[in-house]
């Protein structure tokens, strides 16, 4: 799949040295994001449960 989007120059400068690894970087970033969302949902459920007790 090919995706095109605009990035700030600062981000482009950071990504340029690892250009050949961008698919792996994106995959790892998505995994991290999913993990963060799961943690946030879990914390919200725990907090909700605590307020109901």
C-alpha positions in Angstrom: 0.0 0.0 0.0 1.2 3.5 -0.7 0.2 6.4 1.5 1.0 10.0 1.0 0.9 12.7 3.6 2.6 15.9 4.7 5.0 16.0 7.6 6.7 19.0 9.4 10.3 19.5 8.4 11.4 18.5 11.9 9.7 15.1 11.6 11.1 14.5 8.1 14.6 15.2 9.5 14.1 12.6 12.2 12.8 10.0 9.8 15.3 10.5 7.0 18.1 8.4 8.7 15.7 5.5 9.2 13.9 5.8 5.9 14.4 2.2 5.0 12.8 1.1 8.3 9.6 3.3 8.1 7.2 0.3 7.9 8.6 -1.2 11.1 8.6 2.2 12.8 4.9 2.7 11.8 4.0 -0.9 13.0 5.7 -0.4 16.4 4.1 3.0 16.8 0.6 1.5 16.1 1.3 -1.3 18.6 2.3 1.3 21.2 -0.8 3.4 20.5 -3.1 0.3 20.9 -1.4 -0.5 24.2 -1.8 3.0 25.5 -5.5 3.0 24.5 -6.0 -0.4 26.3 -4.4 1.0 29.4 -6.5 4.1 29.3 -9.7 2.0 28.9 -8.7 -0.3 31.7 -7.9 2.6 34.0 -11.3 4.2 33.2 -13.1 1.0 33.9 -11.3 0.6 37.3 -12.1 4.2 38.2 -15.8 3.7 37.2 -16.0 0.5 39.3 -14.4 2.3 42.3 -16.9 5.1 42.1 -19.8 2.7 42.1 -18.6 0.9 45.2 
